[in-house]
């Protein structure tokens, strides 16, 4: 491996993928409000913790019909149209909050408008994923998904830094900035990206590359999914990974606070988040080059090993340097998993159902992520938070083994 191979990693991708990269950077950079949602509802709007929990639960529940609606419309109407429409409506939902925040009589409307914006975000996700699948082929998908993952983290790092300075005194600017970022993204979409929903002629051309699993299907979504049992098993196993990763913002901060106290705990947890973000930005391209010749499903299996070790070692950890080492290890798993899961799904999704498949898959894996704090919270009430990590180690190892076995069975079928 040399610098030339690193430079060539993102070369020769379709122009639209580079545009989507800049859109991802801009939208992630402008996503000022949602990362600070809990603080906004408590410190600025005066909600209690229980009330905030109900609101966040309702916002999560609304993402299910939003994702299903977006997936269906994406396959019927088109990727670009639905993505633009969802971005417009989400921008129009956030902008009024900049006005509402100044008046006690209207501040209560803010949660409902943010909930609407969150709903529209869930509508846009299947369209965005389907567009990425349309624009790429198996040979360049890993690089393309890696590039967009990198863009999201670069934007998020910049946006979080800005939000931290503006939140307490200039929150109105955050609402306006979020809206402007979405409007810029809309302009780039309209100006530089064509509709990617494949026509029948395009289906014939693309299927000539020999990827049978991407062949267009007739009939409903569930029937098409059941004809791809390996994809269904893959998604169910990846739900284990989603369950594990949710602990980065649940059990991990609880343990940091328990060991170091609330004041140092908050500071150290912020440090760990920063290390995670910096590592993603620095290593994503390098890791993509190193693992690009390994099949995506085996890469996801490797990610499970890093999750098992990185999170499992927290059972023994009681110092900041060891927390840092743990974060470095599980972040490697995050990078490998995130840049390969989308590739595998795209390679096994029929072109005619990409929007609906992405919607359903997001719901399945999202369920694992949503249930994780609730189930682990019940576990912690009966045990110490320290005992979470042997369980997480077991789940990471189980996910890794199951992914490897699925990949092996898939390989045997292809060579039989």
LINURCOR-V513584 format. One record per helix or strand of 3 or more residues. SS is the DSSP state (alpha for helix, beta for strand). FROM is the first residue (numbers start at 0). TO is the last residue. If there is no record, write none. Layout:
SS;FROM;TO / SS;FROM;TO
//
This chain:
alpha;2;7 / alpha;14;29 / alpha;33;43 / alpha;48;75 / alpha;78;94 / alpha;96;99 / alpha;106;134 / alpha;140;165 / alpha;170;191 / alpha;199;206 / alpha;211;213 / alpha;220;225 / alpha;228;248 / alpha;250;259 / alpha;261;290 / alpha;295;314 / alpha;319;346 / alpha;350;381 / alpha;384;414
//
